[in-house]
Amino acid sequence: MTRSPDDEKALARQARLVSFVIAGTMLFWMGAQWVGGKLGLDPKYVFLADLAAIAGFFWALVVTYQIWRKRRDS
């Protein structure tokens, strides 16, 4: 069974969103580490940035898995 072009566009748009989230999360995390080191922030505050990055990467992993399943099923 083939998907319609609209379904393909939706999957491509979703994959593009995942790529932006991964890149943005990495930039945010690296920036937070740099700023935390420069300002001498407590590690507990920088750890919050680590948790936010983990959440972003986990979301990207889940959505990537969903995209993979949708492509595999058809």
C-alpha positions as CSV (number, residue, x, y, z in Angstrom):
1,M,0.0,0.0,0.0
2,T,1.4,3.4,-1.0
3,R,0.9,6.5,1.0
4,S,-0.5,9.7,-0.6
5,P,1.8,12.6,-1.3
6,D,0.2,14.5,1.5
7,D,1.2,11.7,4.0
8,E,4.8,11.8,2.6
9,K,4.9,15.5,3.0
10,A,3.7,15.2,6.6
11,L,6.3,12.7,7.4
12,A,9.0,14.8,5.8
13,R,7.8,17.9,7.8
14,Q,7.9,15.8,11.0
15,A,11.4,14.6,10.2
16,R,12.6,18.2,9.5
17,L,11.1,19.3,12.8
18,V,13.0,16.5,14.6
19,S,16.3,17.6,12.9
20,F,15.7,21.2,14.1
21,V,15.0,20.1,17.6
22,I,18.1,17.9,17.8
23,A,20.3,20.8,16.4
24,G,18.6,23.4,18.7
25,T,18.9,21.2,21.7
26,M,22.6,20.6,21.1
27,L,23.3,24.3,20.7
28,F,21.2,25.1,23.8
29,W,23.1,22.5,25.8
30,M,26.5,23.6,24.7
31,G,25.6,27.3,25.3
32,A,24.3,26.5,28.8
33,Q,27.5,24.6,29.6
34,W,29.7,27.5,28.4
35,V,27.6,30.2,30.2
36,G,27.5,28.1,33.3
37,G,31.3,27.9,33.3
38,K,31.9,31.5,32.5
39,L,29.5,32.8,35.2
40,G,30.5,30.2,37.8
41,L,26.9,29.0,38.3
42,D,26.1,26.3,40.8
43,P,26.2,22.9,39.2
44,K,22.5,22.4,40.2
45,Y,21.5,25.1,37.7
46,V,23.6,23.7,34.9
47,F,22.2,20.3,35.7
48,L,18.7,21.7,34.9
49,A,20.0,22.5,31.4
50,D,21.3,18.9,31.2
51,L,17.8,17.6,32.1
52,A,16.2,19.9,29.5
53,A,18.6,18.6,26.9
54,I,17.8,15.0,27.8
55,A,14.1,15.8,27.5
56,G,14.6,17.3,24.0
57,F,16.7,14.4,22.8
58,F,14.2,11.9,24.3
59,W,11.4,13.6,22.5
60,A,13.4,13.5,19.2
61,L,14.1,9.8,19.7
62,V,10.4,9.0,20.3
63,V,9.2,11.0,17.2
64,T,12.0,9.4,15.1
65,Y,10.8,6.0,16.1
66,Q,7.2,6.9,15.2
67,I,8.3,8.1,11.8
68,W,10.3,4.9,11.2
69,R,7.3,2.8,12.2
70,K,5.0,4.7,9.8
71,R,7.4,4.3,6.9
72,R,8.0,0.6,7.7
73,D,4.3,-0.2,8.0
74,S,3.5,0.9,4.5
